[in-house]
Amino acid sequence: MGPATRLVKFAKDCKDKKLRAFSSYRSLKEVLAKYNIGGNGIGTIRQFPPLNRGNLSNRR
């Protein structure tokens, strides 16, 4: 299948696909409430702790 044919197929698929309206996405406030994070910002979200994978110099 050539690139033009793939592009036409992709365009048809996009046309036929029903995409969600932006309003159906959750607001930041709803997502933060779901995960019990107070406030309206992402600053209170804890970062993942770094993985301890040992000494990297031994991996050669």
C-alpha positions in Angstrom: 0.0 0.0 0.0 1.5 3.3 -1.0 1.7 6.5 1.1 -1.2 8.2 -0.7 -3.5 5.2 -0.2 -2.6 5.1 3.5 -3.3 8.8 3.8 -6.7 8.4 2.2 -7.5 5.4 4.5 -6.4 7.4 7.5 -8.5 10.4 6.5 -11.6 8.1 6.1 -11.0 6.5 9.4 -10.7 9.9 11.1 -13.9 11.1 9.4 -15.9 8.0 10.5 -14.5 7.9 14.0 -16.6 9.7 16.6 -14.2 11.6 18.8 -15.1 12.8 22.2 -16.0 16.4 22.6 -13.5 18.4 24.8 -16.3 19.0 27.4 -16.5 15.3 28.1 -13.0 15.2 29.6 -12.7 15.6 33.3 -11.7 18.9 34.8 -8.4 19.1 36.7 -10.5 19.6 39.9 -12.4 16.3 39.3 -9.2 14.4 38.6 -7.5 15.7 41.7 -10.6 14.9 43.8 -10.6 11.4 42.5 -7.1 10.8 43.7 -7.7 12.6 47.0 -5.4 15.5 46.2 -6.5 18.8 47.7 -6.3 22.1 45.9 -6.6 23.1 42.2 -2.9 22.7 41.3 -0.7 19.8 40.4 2.0 21.1 42.8 0.7 18.9 45.6 1.0 15.6 43.6 3.9 13.6 45.0 6.6 12.5 42.7 7.4 8.8 42.3 10.4 7.8 44.4 13.5 7.0 42.4 14.2 3.3 41.8 17.3 2.0 43.4 18.9 -0.1 40.7 22.3 -0.5 42.3 25.6 0.9 41.1 25.5 1.8 37.4 29.2 1.3 37.0 28.7 -2.4 37.4 26.5 -2.6 34.4 29.1 -2.5 31.7 
